[in-house]
């Protein structure tokens, strides 16, 4: 039987050719005491690769193609996890996903600007590098930082200016790119059968000479991701099973399943009908309260510690994800400084690595593209006003030139960009 899939893949089922023409008589081995391979036909080959043949069906439809996903079969244990996707993907926990989302979203909100550009330098990509793929620069840079934190990011040039620098480009998912080290020690990149080495930028989180692919922090913390998923499944199983009982009834004799259920039902019925009245037990039945708490049984502290380490791996202060900080309680003063710490300890290094790589690929030597961190770490209006006043009062005693002028303050605060209305006065918009 031949079937053409929507992606263009031709599947030929040849299993019928390998089935015996007549029913096979099983041997005398007992399936309960013998291995499955010794019960069937002696010539059977489990997992015969010739039973399924994949043939090239020619050019299929354009991307995106259909994807393969793993699913459990009828005998798959319920507590076993299945890989969400095949290929160069990492299974993310909710904490890892939230940290990646926070870092990439914050970096994407920082406006880009050019440093020392030539007046004639074409760089309209700074508004949107590929209008056919993205609604804005924000979408491009967020996707770029997301892939970078997972280990590596690829940017593909699709159009160039007359000076041969990239004019249009977009992020390519890492699983689409085939990277290899050639005999000359240089990297070669392919997408499908096309060599894109001359048009692709490879930005890796960590990589050594001779390696084709980069490594990310979650690769080092893979064990913690597995543990976090296991703890999440354990907590879910605990909740779906009815939680933890706070007490047990102990009978001196061995009870059958029916007798145990009858005793349990009688206890519940008696307690519901005599709410607040003391219980009366006879026949040797003992009521015992369990000493462990649901919090201990759910391993809450262990799960929080594991999630905190995942956040630290991604450069996110655990407090920003609602996790214990591991120290004293946060005060208002150091909460104000938390964003500054997040930038200095986690985001600044990522921003420097990615933006320097983009600058070397997109711009001539001596020109760079950077991100304005002030959108994330700038202090409150009162502190900014005090700093502006101090700078305004600093003047050259000879020329009278001031360190900062009122027009520059208004421009920095975007006062001139506010549109006055009946409820919004000029200079309020930030």
For each residue, the residues with C-beta under 8 A, 3 or more apart:
1: 12 13 16
2: 10 11 12 13
3: 10 11 13
4: 8 9 10 11 57
5: 8 9 10 11 66
6: 61 66
7: 60 61 65 66
8: 4 5 57 58 59 60 61 65
9: 4 5 54 57 60 66
10: 2 3 4 5 54 55 56 57
11: 2 3 4 5 52 54
12: 1 2 52 53 54 55
13: 1 2 3 16 51 52
14: 17 18 50 51 52 53
15: 18 19 51 52
16: 1 13 19
17: 14
18: 14 15 48 50 51
19: 15 16
20: 23 24 41
21:
22:
23: 20
24: 20 40 41
25:
26: 29 39 40
27: 38 39 42
28:
29: 26 33 34 38 39
30: 33 34
31: 34 36 39
32:
33: 29 30
34: 29 30 31 38 39
35: 38 39
36: 31 39 40
37: 40 44 46
38: 27 29 34 35
39: 26 27 29 31 34 35 36
40: 24 26 36 37 44
41: 20 24 44
42: 27
43:
44: 37 40 41
45: 48
46: 37
47:
48: 18 45 51
49: 52
50: 14 18 53
51: 13 14 15 18 48
52: 11 12 13 14 15 49
53: 12 14 50
54: 9 10 11 12
55: 10 12
56: 10
57: 4 8 9 10 60
58: 8
59: 8
60: 7 8 9 57 65
61: 6 7 8 65
62:
63:
64: 67
65: 7 8 60 61
66: 5 6 7 9
67: 64 85 86
68: 86
69: 84 85 86
70: 82 83 84 86
71: 82
72: 76 80 82
73: 76
74:
75:
76: 72 73 80 82
77: 80
78:
79: 233 237
80: 72 76 77
81: 91 229 233
82: 70 71 72 76
83: 70 86 91
84: 69 70 89 91
85: 67 69 89
86: 67 68 69 70 83 89
87: 175
88: 174 175 213
89: 84 85 86 175
90: 150 216 218 219 222 225
91: 81 83 84 225 229
92: 96 97 100 218 225
93: 96 97 225 228 229 232 307 310
94: 97 98 232
95: 98 99 228 307 310 311 321 323
96: 92 93 99 100 218 225 228 310 314
97: 92 93 94 100 101
98: 94 95 101 102 321
99: 95 96 102 103 310 311 314 315 316 321
100: 92 96 97 103 104 146 149 150 314
101: 97 98 104 105
102: 98 99 105 106 316 320 321
103: 99 100 106 107 145 149 314 315 316 346 347 350
104: 100 101 107 108 142 143 145 146 149
105: 101 102 108 109 142
106: 102 103 109 110 342 347 376
107: 103 104 110 141 142 145 347 350 351 371
108: 104 105 138 139 141 142 145
109: 105 106 138 375 376
110: 106 107 351 371 372 373 375 376
111: 371 372 375
112: 126 137 141 369 370 371 372
113: 126 369 370 371 372
114: 117 121 123 126 363 367 368 369
115: 367 368 369 370
116: 366 367 368
117: 114 121 123 363 367
118: 121 364 367
119:
120:
121: 114 117 118 363 364 367
122: 161 163 165 167
123: 114 117 126 362 363 369
124: 127 167
125: 128 129 166 167 168 169 362
126: 112 113 114 123 137 369
127: 124 136 137
128: 125 131 134 135 136 137 140
129: 125 134 137 140 168 169 170
130: 133 134 140 158 168 169 170
131: 128 134
132:
133: 130 140 170
134: 128 129 130 131 137 139 140 170
135: 128 138 139
136: 127 128 139 140
137: 112 126 127 128 129 134 140 141
138: 108 109 135 141 142
139: 108 134 135 136 142 143
140: 128 129 130 133 134 136 137 143 144 170 171
141: 107 108 112 137 138 144 145
142: 104 105 107 108 138 139 145 146
143: 104 139 140 146 147 171
144: 140 141 147 148 153 155 171 203 354
145: 103 104 107 108 141 142 148 149 153 350 354
146: 100 104 142 143 149 150
147: 143 144 150 151 152 153 154 171 173 174
148: 144 145 151 152 153 203 204 205 350 353 354
149: 100 103 104 145 146 205 216 217 218 314 350
150: 90 100 146 147 174 205 216 218
151: 147 148 174 204 205 206 213 214 215 216 218 219
152: 147 148 174 202 203 204 205 207 213 214 216
153: 144 145 147 148 171 174 202 203 204 354
154: 147 171 172 173 174 176 177 189 200 201 202 203
155: 144 169 170 171 172 200 201 203 358 361
156: 169 170 171 172 191 196 199 200 201
157: 160 166 168 169 199 200 201
158: 130 168 169 170 199
159: 166 167 168
160: 157 164 165 166 167
161: 122 164 165 166 167
162:
163: 122
164: 160 161
165: 122 160 161 362 363 364
166: 125 157 159 160 161 169 361 362
167: 122 124 125 159 160 161
168: 125 129 130 157 158 159
169: 125 129 130 155 156 157 158 166 201
170: 129 130 133 134 140 155 156 158
171: 140 143 144 147 153 154 155 156
172: 154 155 156 176 177 191 200
173: 147 154 176 177
174: 88 147 150 151 152 153 154 177 213
175: 87 88 89
176: 154 172 173 191
177: 154 172 173 174 189 190 191 196 200
178: 189 190 191
179: 187 188 189 202 212 213
180: 187 188 190 212
181: 185 186 187 188 210 211 212
182: 185 186 187 188
183:
184:
185: 181 182 209 210
186: 181 182
187: 179 180 181 182 197 202 212
188: 179 180 181 182 195 197
189: 154 177 178 179 195 196 197 200 202
190: 177 178 180 193 194 195 196
191: 156 172 176 177 178 194 196
192:
193: 190
194: 190 191
195: 188 189 190 198
196: 156 177 189 190 191 199 200
197: 187 188 189 200
198: 195
199: 156 157 158 196
200: 154 155 156 157 172 177 189 196 197
201: 154 155 156 157 169 357 358 361
202: 152 153 154 179 187 189 214
203: 144 148 152 153 154 155 214 353 354 357 358
204: 148 151 152 153 207 213 214 215
205: 148 149 150 151 152 214 215 216 217 353
206: 151 214 215 216
207: 152 204 211 213 214 215
208: 211
209: 185
210: 181 185
211: 181 207 208 214
212: 179 180 181 187
213: 88 151 152 174 179 204 207
214: 151 152 202 203 204 205 206 207 211
215: 151 204 205 206 207 219 220
216: 90 149 150 151 152 205 206 219
217: 149 205 220 221 313 314 315
218: 90 92 96 149 150 151 221 222 225 310 313 314
219: 90 151 215 216 222
220: 215 217 313
221: 217 218 224 225 309 310 313
222: 90 218 219 225 226
223: 226 227
224: 221 227 228 306 309 310 313
225: 90 91 92 93 96 218 221 222 228 229 310
226: 222 223 229 230
227: 223 224 230 231 306
228: 93 95 96 224 225 231 232 303 306 307 310
229: 81 91 93 225 226 232 233
230: 226 227 233 234
231: 227 228 234 235 299 302 303 306
232: 93 94 228 229 235 236 303
233: 79 81 229 230 236 237
234: 230 231 237 238 298 299
235: 231 232 238 239 298 299 303
236: 232 233 239 240
237: 79 233 234 240 241
238: 234 235 241 243 244 297 298
239: 235 236 243
240: 236 237
241: 237 238
242: 245
243: 238 239 294
244: 238 290 292 294 297
245: 242 248 290
246: 289 290
247: 287 288 289 290
248: 245 287 288 290
249: 263 264 267 285 286 287 288
250: 285 286 287 288
251: 255 263 283 284 285
252: 283 284 285
253: 284
254:
255: 251 259 260 263
256: 259 260
257: 260 261
258: 261 262
259: 255 256 262 263
260: 255 256 257 263 264
261: 257 258 264 265
262: 258 259 265 266
263: 249 251 255 259 260 266 267 285
264: 249 260 261 267 268
265: 261 262 268 269
266: 262 263 269 270
267: 249 263 264 270 271
268: 264 265 271 272
269: 265 266 272 273
270: 266 267 273 274 279
271: 267 268 274 275 279
272: 268 269 275
273: 269 270
274: 270 271 277 279
275: 271 272
276:
277: 274
278:
279: 270 271 274 287
280:
281: 285 286 287
282: 285
283: 251 252
284: 251 252 253
285: 249 250 251 252 263 281 282
286: 249 250 281
287: 247 248 249 250 279 281
288: 247 248 249 250
289: 246 247
290: 244 245 246 247 248
291:
292: 244 296 297
293: 296 297
294: 243 244 297 298
295: 298 300 301
296: 292 293 299 300
297: 238 244 292 293 294
298: 234 235 238 294 295 303
299: 231 234 235 296 302 303
300: 295 296 303 304
301: 295 304 305
302: 231 299 305 306
303: 228 231 232 235 298 299 300 306 307
304: 300 301 307 308 323 324
305: 301 302 308 309 324
306: 224 227 228 231 302 303 309 310
307: 93 95 228 303 304 310 311 318 321 323
308: 304 305 311 312 318 323 324 326
309: 221 224 305 306 312 313
310: 93 95 96 99 218 221 224 225 228 306 307 313 314
311: 95 99 307 308 314 316 317 318 320 321 323
312: 308 309 315 316 318
313: 217 218 220 221 224 309 310
314: 96 99 100 103 149 217 218 310 311 346
315: 99 103 217 312 342 345 346 347 349 350
316: 99 102 103 311 312 320 321 342 346
317: 311 320 325 338 341 342 345 346
318: 307 308 311 312 321 323 324 325 326
319: 322 323 325 330 335 338
320: 102 311 316 317 338 342
321: 95 98 99 102 307 311 316 318
322: 319
323: 95 304 307 308 311 318 319
324: 304 305 308 318
325: 317 318 319 330
326: 308 318
327:
328:
329:
330: 319 325 334 335 338
331: 334 335
332: 335 336
333: 336 337
334: 330 331 337 338
335: 319 330 331 332 338
336: 332 333 339 379
337: 333 334 340 341
338: 317 319 320 330 334 335 341 342
339: 336 342 343 376 377
340: 337 343 344 377
341: 317 337 338 344 345
342: 106 315 316 317 320 338 339 345 346 347
343: 339 340 346 347 348 373 376 377
344: 340 341 348
345: 315 317 341 342 348
346: 103 314 315 316 317 342 343 349 350
347: 103 106 107 315 342 343 350 351 373 376
348: 343 344 345 351 352 373
349: 315 346 352 353
350: 103 107 145 148 149 315 346 347 353 354
351: 107 110 347 348 354 355 370 371 373
352: 348 349 355 356
353: 148 203 205 349 350 356 357
354: 144 145 148 153 203 350 351 357 358
355: 351 352 358 359 368 369 370 371
356: 352 353 359 360 368
357: 201 203 353 354 360 361
358: 155 201 203 354 355 361 362 369
359: 355 356 362 363 367 368 369 370
360: 356 357 363
361: 155 166 201 357 358
362: 123 125 165 166 358 359 369
363: 114 117 121 123 165 359 360 367 368 369
364: 118 121 165 367
365:
366: 116
367: 114 115 116 117 118 121 359 363 364
368: 114 115 116 355 356 359 363
369: 112 113 114 115 123 126 355 358 359 362 363
370: 112 113 115 351 355 359
371: 107 110 111 112 113 351 355
372: 110 111 112 113 375
373: 110 343 347 348 351 376 377
374: 377 378
375: 109 110 111 372 378
376: 106 109 110 339 343 347 373
377: 339 340 343 373 374
378: 374 375 384
379: 336 383 384 387
380: 383 384
381: 384 385
382: 385 386
383: 379 380 386 387
384: 378 379 380 381 387 388 413
385: 381 382 388 389
386: 382 383 389 390
387: 379 383 384 390 391
388: 384 385 391 392 404 409 412
389: 385 386 392 393
390: 386 387 393 394
391: 387 388 394 402 403 404
392: 388 389 402 403 404 405 406 409
393: 389 390 402
394: 390 391 402 403 404
395: 400 401 402 403
396: 399 400 401 402
397: 400
398:
399: 396
400: 395 396 397
401: 395 396
402: 391 392 393 394 395 396 405
403: 391 392 394 395
404: 388 391 392 394 408 409
405: 392 402 408 409
406: 392 409 410
407: 410 411
408: 404 405 411 412
409: 388 392 404 405 406 412 413 415
410: 406 407 413 415 416 427
411: 407 408 414 415 416
412: 388 408 409
413: 384 409 410 427 430
414: 411 417 418 429 430
415: 409 410 411 418 426 427 429
416: 410 411 426
417: 414 429
418: 414 415 424 425 426 427 428 429
419: 424 429
420: 424 425 426
421: 424
422:
423:
424: 418 419 420 421 428 429
425: 418 420 428
426: 415 416 418 420
427: 410 413 415 418
428: 418 424 425
429: 414 415 417 418 419 424
430: 413 414
